[in-house]
Amino acid sequence: MKHAPPLGFEQVPPGGMCVCAYLFVTRRDQLLLGKYADDPQWEALAGLEPERRRTHGWGWTVPATHLKLGEDPREAARRIGEEILRIPGLRYSEPRPEVDFYPSKMAPGEKHYDIWFFVDGAPPKDYELQVPPWYTELSWQDPRTLPAPTYARGHEDVVARWLATKSNVVATGTKAAARQDSKRAVSIPRGRKS
């Protein structure tokens, strides 16, 4: 912002910054994941330009969107549920913020910032899966056993972070699991204090 504190951001960092909402729709321990079709509607639905949807259409992704300027993460999650997934009667949790910071692929030598809003969604009991035309596939998958290389756009790390915030469990084969292994954190049994 123009009136940021002296060390605050006045412009987007050189390595880029994304502010996104992810909608984790679950049913019986299964997570709804999709594969992008090369459909121009993705630009209006989620800010996904042709190059990205073509590059990442091969793998599983969590239904997500970039937030529009001034959009509340709750509104973005509802947009995912109603416009992208077309699930009537979906119930939404409050957003949980997460952040990530990593080397930028588009600006070598710079860091990219991600601000993620994780929202859980529960479909009505009678909901039957229907695949919108902008997906080639939409399917219930077990996020604890789905191999990391089957995800696109780095969504294996997004799912690992979501799982960790829900249960302190990190899926194997992800960068998050590797970071956790390298730290060799000491766990304290429940009921005991450090």
PyMOL commands that set and color helices and strands:
alter all, ss='L'
color gray80, all
select helices_A, chain A and resi 41-46+50-56+73-84+148-150+155-167+175-183
alter helices_A, ss='H'
color red, helices_A
select strands_A, chain A and resi 17-27+30-36+64-66+91-92+96-103+111-122+135-141
alter strands_A, ss='S'
color yellow, strands_A
deselect
rebuild
show_as cartoon
